[in-house]
Amino acid sequence: MTKSRVDPVRNEYFYSVLNVPTTASANEIRERYRALSVIFHPDKQRGERTKDTAAVEFLEIQKAYEVLSDPFLREVYDFLGEDALKTPWPTELRSQSVEQIRAHLRRWRIDRSQELFDHLIRPRGTVTCGIDASTLFARDDDLDYDSRGILTRFRGVWVSQFAIRHSVMKVLNEKTNLKFTSHLGLGPRNDLLSRNNLMGTIRHQFSPRLALEATAHFLDPHLVVAKASYEDNDNTLNCRVHFIPAFWNLLPPASTVSFSRRLFRHASTVGSVAWTFSPLSMGSFEFDIHSPQPFDFSSSENYVHYTDRMNADFTNKPGSASGFGVGLRAWSCGLQLSGLNSCIRTEWSIWFFELSLRFKAGLEIGFRQMAYLVTATWTNTNAAISTSFGVSTKGLIMRFELEYLHQKWILPITLSTVRNQTLEFFSAVLPSTVLLLGYHFVLKPRRQLQRTLYFRKAERLLKEEKIQLRRRIDDTVGLLSDTAKRHMQTERSRGGLVILSATYGPETDAENLTIDVTVPVQALVHNSQVHIPGHRTKAGIQGFYDPAPTSPKSLRVRYLFRDRQHYAEIPDYVPVVLPLPDHLVN
């Protein structure tokens, strides 16, 4: 039996099931539920047909009462509707005030609407505005006498480039998508690819490894780009062809073939080669090696693949106090052979996942020029900010990028068209100073706040579970106490290993999350030794439990051996071996 909803937009269907107003109190809802339950309870029906109908109605009544009798679920239902009840909401929301809950639900609705819109057509936009400000910083010797004034220098600033690029994409099915792109720009007119144009791209994924893509420019010069790619676990092959149908007989198509392969089975180092043929210029051959190396100093366990760390939500994990504990180091070097444009290049980058901060530095040395580039990028769920400065024989350019909801604004500023060491120095020092201040006053306090909120949440959850958990742990410690006493008496009589105190908890000063495991550790003593294997958590040992999931923990032991004090602090995933000479306390 199905029933049409009264008004799904106003979210009053559950109220109509119980026949109460939206302003009904908890007592009114409870009384109405009891009255309807007596009428429609299946056990009170006599006929089978009546019993089936009553069962459907009774389930509707129960569902409505479960939602409206719960203050938090009622707020969710009133504000977002029935579909939002399926969302796994954070448990800490229930302890917040009504105003805080509604503010959270309001933000969630905005984010959800943005996600739905983005999933529908996936709009992407880029606005580039290049500014030539070289007259502001030019030396007096490089300017005419009449051009050295401040006002004259400012009048010399001009927009050297302006371009707008926007695209939308529609997913036709699981394997095929269609994309339309428009490009409008003011700049060099001799570049076919930078002219104003409308483009359409269709991409089809024939298999998980093979994909084909074709792009057509609808306006002059009607360029067509075809691309095929093949990718498996270790290899990637790409083939790209550019051609103009009207000049097919006059100009052979420009082609690029690239191949990359993982060089070692147990490492992420990738080598790639690329060959490009162009009828209008000399072709080129490129060779590159790229090696990413993830690191994790916030936990003693073996780090996982860096893509898992990139997708991790560090707001729900304590991480490191500084924010520099988890990240990715990467280096690359390459060679390009293309006549006078031949060069060698190298690049080094480091990505701190907890801070969402990335630094990159690159150097290129060729026959015509030497250039280097330094970039700093901060990313968030919906936004990204990037700043960089590059120096070459053509001068100095600073570049600023801002991205929000996949809409990007790029501002390249030409500060000088010749080498200027003083300007290069300040162009490096000023952004670095701003970055250090931003870390000290913004990123670091934000990271510390995330850690504080995490441990408060862990303490609250532990307190809620502590009654039942504490009873089980106390019973376990009681079972181990006799064994621990016998071991202690035996070890004391022969000057062996005696555990004075042992605690287990996070690697922080969160005392409320530290548990006493003196008795369980003493029970593990055998022949004046304790050995606990590594590469796994110690929370499964009898008398232990995990007070802060996902947080790095340590076992801290103070013990006597041969009547001398020892102290050891062992990370969770490191093997425990007691006694050791290194643990001796002077």
N, C-alpha and C positions, 0 to 999 in steps of 0.2 A: 504494500500500500504506500503510495507517494502522496505528498501534500505540497502544494505550492506555497512558497514563503510570502509573507505579507509584504515586506519591503526590504530586500537584502541590502539596499544601500544604507538604510537607517539602522540596520543591525538590531531590529526589534523582534525578530522571529522567535527567539527563546522566551521573550516576554509574552508574546501572544500564546505560546504553548501553555504557559502557566496562567495566562489571562491576568497579568498584573501590569501596572504602569511602569515606565522606565525609572520612575522615582521611588519605586517600592523599597521598603526597608528589608533588612535581613529577616526579621520576624514575619513580615507579610509573605515573603517568598517561601519561608519554611512552612507556614500554615497552609498556604495554597498547595504546596507540594504534597503534604500529608493528606489533604482532602482529595486530591486527584489520584493519589496512590491507592487509596481505599477503593475508589470507584473502578480504576482500570487495572488493578493487580490481576494477573492471569489466574492465580489460584482461586479467585473469588468468582470466576466465570464458570458456567455450566456447559454450554455448547462448545464444540470444537471450533466452529467458525467464529463465534464470539470471542473465544479464547485467543485465536490468532490475531484478530483485530485489536484486542486489548493488549496483547504482547507488544505490538508495534507502537501503540499509543504510550504504553508504559515506558518503553525504551526512550521515546522522545521526551517524555516528562523527566525521566532520570537524567538524560543528557543535559536538558535545560537547567535542571536544579544543580547539577555538578558545576556548571559554569557560573550561574548567577549566585550561588551560595559561597563561591570563592571570591573574596574581594579583588585579588589580583587578576584572576581570569575574567572577572566581570569588567574590569577596566580595559583589558585587552579586547574583549568582545565589543564593548561599547565604542571603542576608539578605532579598531581596525577590522572588526568583523570576524566571522567564524573561521575563515581560512588561516588567520593569524594564530588561532589556538594550536595549530600543528607545529608552530615554531618552537624549538627548544630554547626557552628564555633562560637567562642566567638566574640561578637560585637567589643571589643576593638582591635581586629586584624586589622580592617579596617583603624584605625588611625595610624598604625605603618608603618615604612618604608618598601621598597621592600625587603631589606636584612633581616630585622627582620621577615617578613612574610615567606620568603623562608626558613629561619632557623627553624621556627615553623613547617612548612609543612614537612621539612626534618625529624625532630624529630617524627612527627606524622606518617610518612611513616615507619620509623624504628619500632616504637611501634606497629603499625598495623601488620607488617610482623611477629613480634614476637608473637602477639596474634593469628594470623592465624596458625602459626606453632604449637603453644602450643595447640590450639584447635584440630589440626589434629591428633596428637599422644600423646600429654600430656607427654613429657619426664620428668622424675624425677631421680635425681642422688644424691648419698651421698658417700662422701669419708671420711673415718675415719682413722686418724693416731695417735695412742697413743704413748706417749713418757714418758719414765721413767727417770726423772732427779733428783731422790732422792739423788744421790751421790753429787750433787752440793751444797745441803743445809744440808747435814748430819753433825751432831756434830763431832768434832775431836775424842771424846771419843768413838763414834760408829764405827770408821774406824781404820784400821791398820795404823801403823806408816808410811808405804810406800805409803798409799793411800790418804794422807792428802794434797798432792800438787795440785795446780790448774789444771795442765795438766792432772794429773791422775783422778781428779774429772770429767773433761770434757770427758775423755775417757770412763768413766763409764755410760755416757748417752747413751741409746739405745732405739730402736723402739720396744715397747712391743706389739703393735697391729697395723695391717693395714688391711683395708677392703674397698671394692668398691661395691656399690649396685646401680643398674640402672634399671629403669622400663619404659615401654611405654604402653600406653593404647589406645585402639581403640573402639570407640562407634559404636556398630553394629546397634542398633536402639534405640528408646526412652527408652526402658526398660532393654536392655542388653548391657554390655560392656565386653571386653576381655583385659586382662592385662598380659604382660610377664615381668618377673623380673629375673635378673642375679645377683649372689652374689659371690664374690671372696674375700677371706680373709686369713690373717695369724694371728693365735691366738690359743686359747685353742682348742684342738682337741676332747675333751670329750663332747662337746655340739653339739647335732645333728642339732640344728637349725642354728648354725653358720658356718657349713661346706660349702664348695664351692658347688654351686648348681644352677640349672635353674628351674624356677617356672612358672607355668601358672595359672591364676585365671580367672574364669568366674563368673560374678555377674548378677543376674536377679531380677528386681524389679517387683514382681507379682502385687503389688498394692501400693498405696501411703504409706501403713503401713507395708507391709510384703516384705522382701527381703531375697534371698538365695545366698550364695557365696560358691564356692568350689575352693581349691588350691591344685595343685599336684606338687610335686618335681620330676623332671625328672631324676635326678641322685641319686645315693645311699645316703641315705637309703630309697628313694621313699616314703617320708612322704606325707600323704593326710590330709588336713584340711578342714572340713566342718563347715559352720556357717550359722545360721538362726537368723534373727532379726525382731522384731515387735516393732513398735513405733506409739504412738498416742500423743495427746496433753499433757497428764499427765504421761504416763507410757512408759517404754522401757524394752524390754525383749530380751536378747541375749543368744544363746546357741552355744557353740563351741566344736568340737570334733577333736582330733588328733589321728591318727593311722597309722601303717605301715602294708599294706596288707599282706606282707610275714609273719608277726608275729601275725596275727589276732587271731590265736588259742592260742598263748602263752601269749600275753600281751593284756589285755583289753584296749580299747581306753581311752586316757586321756580326761577328759571332764571338761568344765567350764560353769556354768550357772549363769547369773547375771540378776538382776532386779532392776530398779530404778523407783522412782515415785516422783512427785512433792507433797510435804507434805502439803502445804497450798494453798488455792484457789487464794488469792491475794498476794502471795509472790513467789519468784523464788527458794526457798529452796528445794533441792532435796535430798532424801535419797536413798541409794543403798546398796544392799547386793550381794555377789558373793560367790559361792561355787565351789571349784576346786578339782577334783579327779585325781590322778596320780598313775599309777601302780609302778613307780620307786621311789617314794618318798611319804612322808606324805602329805595328802591333806591339804587344807586350807579353812578357812571361813573368809570373810572380810565384814566389815560394815563401811559405810562412809556417812557423811552428808556434803553437799556443798551448800553454800548460797552466790550468787552474789547480790550486792547492787549497782545499778547505782547512780551517783550523777551528778548534774549540777549546779554549782555556777555562770556560766556565764549568766544565764537568770533566771528571776523570775518565768517563766512559769513552769508548772509541767514537769519534765523530761520525755522523751519518753523511750521506751524499749532500753536496752543497745545495742542490735544488730543493731538498727537503727543508734545509735551514732557511732558504729564501722564502718559502711559502709558510714558514712557521709563524705563529702568532705569539710574539714575545711579550705581549701585554698579559698573557696568561701563564707566563713562566718568569721566574726570578732573574735568570741570566746573571751577568756580571755587574758589579757595582759601577764600573767605569763605562760600560757599554762597548768596550773593545775586546770582549772575550770570544765572540763568535763571528766568523767572517770567512772571506775567501781572498787568497792571494793569487795573482795571475801574472804571468809574463808572456811576452810574445816577441819574436824577432822574425824579420823577413827580408827578402831581396826582390827588387823589381828591375827587370831588364827591358828598357824601352828607349834606346838611343841616348840622347842627351838628357832625357828625363829619368834615366836609371838612378836608383838610390838604394840604400840599405836603411832599414827602420827597426826600431825596437820600442816596446811599450811595457809599462809596469803599472799594475793597478791593485788596489786593496779595497775590499768592501766589508764594512762593519754592519752586519745584519741587524743587530739590536738597536743601533742608532739610525738605520736606514741611510747610511752615509757612505759615499764612494769617492775615492781619490784616484786620479789617473794621470800619468805623465808619459809623454811620448817624445822620441827624438828621431829625426830623419836627416840623413846626410846624402847628398847627391852631387852630380857634376855642376848643376846650376845654382843650388842653394843648400843651406843648412837651416833647419827649422826645429823648434821644439814647442810642445803644447802641454799645459797643465790644466786639469779640470777637476772641479769638486761638485758633487751632485748629492742632493738630499731628496729622498722620495718618500711618499706616504701612500695610503690606499687610493686616494683620488687626486693627489697633487704631486708635483715634482719641481724643484728649483735647482738650476745648474748655472755655474759661472766658470769661465775658462779664459785664459789668455794665451795667445800664440805669437811667437816671434820667428821671423824669417828675414831673408834679405829684402823682402818687399815691405817690411815694417812690422808694426805691432797692432794686433787686433784683439779686443776684448769682446766676449760673447756672453750674453745673458739669455737664459731660457726659463720660461715659466709654463707649466702644464697643469691644467685642471680639468678633470672629467674628459680626458682625451682631446682637449683643445689646447694647442701649443702656440705660444708667442715667443719669437726669436728676435733678439736685438743684437746684431753684430756692430760694433763701433770701431772704426779705424782711428787709432790714436796717433799713428805716425806712419809715414810712407818710407821712412829711412830708419836705419838703426840708431836708437837713442838709449844708451845704457842707463842713464838716470831715470828715464821714463819706464824702462823695463823693470828696474829695481822697485820703484813705487807701485807699479802695476802688480807685482808679485807680493809685496809686503802688505798693502792695504787689504786685499781680499783675504789673505792669511790671518791678519789681525781680526777682521770681522768674523771669520770662521772660528777662531779661538774664543772670542767673546761669546759667540752664539753657542758654542759647546758649553762654556762655563756657566752661562746664565740661563740657557734654554734647554739644550739637549741633556746635559748631565742632571739637572734637577728633575727633568721629566723622567729620566731613567730611574732615578732614586725613588720618585713617587710611584712608579710602576712596581718596583720591588716592594715598597712599603705596603701598597694595596694588595699585592699578592700574598704577603705573609699575614696581613690582617685577615684576609679571606681564608687562608689555611688555618689560622688559629680559630676562627669562628666555626669552620666546618669540623675541626677537631673537637671543639667544645661540644658541638651538637652530637657528635658520635661518641664522645668520651665515655658516657655512662656505660653503654653496652660494651664498647671496646675495652675500657679500663677493667671491667669485670672479667673479661676473657683473659686479658694480659695478667691481671692479678692472680687468676687461677693457674695460669701457666707458670708464673714465677713461683707460686706456692708449690707446684709440683717439682720445680727445679731446685728449690731452696735446700732440701736435704742433701742432694747431690753436691751442690755448691759448698755447703758447710763441710762435708767430708773431704772434698778436694782442698779446701782452704786449710783445714787442720793438718792434713797430710803434708801440704806444701810448706806450712809454717814450721813443722817439726824438722824438716830437712833443709830449710833455707831456700825453698824453691820459689815458684811463681805464685804470687798472691795478688789478686786484683783488689786494689783499694777503691777505685771508682771507675765507672765506664758510662759514657753517655753517647747517644746516637741522635743526630739531627742535622739540620741544614748548616751549611758552611757560612753562617752569619751569626750575629748576636741575638737572634730570635730565641730567647730563653724559654718562652712558652711553647716552642715547638721542639724542644730537646727532651728526650725521654731517658730515664735511668735504666741501664742494662747491665748493672754490676753483677747481679745474680746470674743472668744468662751467660755472660762471658766467663765468670768463674766456673760455671758448670761445664764449659768447654775445655778447661785445663786438663791436660793428660800428660803425665810424666814431665811436669814443669814446662810444658809447651802448649801454645795455642796456634792452630792453623785454620784459617778460613779461606777457601779458594776465592779467586778474583773473577773479573769479567761478568759479574752479576751482582744484583743488589743484595744487601744483607737484611732487608726488611722481612725476608721469609724465615729467618732463624727464630726458633722458639723463644718467646719473650720480647721479640722485636716487632715493630710495625712502622709503617711509613707515615710520619707526621706531616710531610709536605710533598705530595706527589709532584713530579717533574722538576723538583729542586735538587741541586747537587747536595749530597749529605756526606758526613764524615763520622767515623767512630773515634772517640777520644778516650784513651785508656791511661789511667795512672796506676802503676803496679810496683810491687817489690820483687826483686830477684837477688838472691844472696844478700838479703837485708839492705839492699841499696835501691833508692827510688829511681824509677824510670817513667817516662811519659811518651806517648805516641799519639799522633793524630793521622788517621788513615782514611783517605777518600773512599767512597762507597764501593767503587768498582775495582779497587786495588786489593790484592791478596793481603791477609793479615798474618804476620809471623811474629810471635812473641816467645821469648825475649830476643832483643837485638842490642848489640853494643851501642848503636847510634841513638837508642832511646834513653841512655843513661843521663840523669840530671846531675849536673855539677853543683 
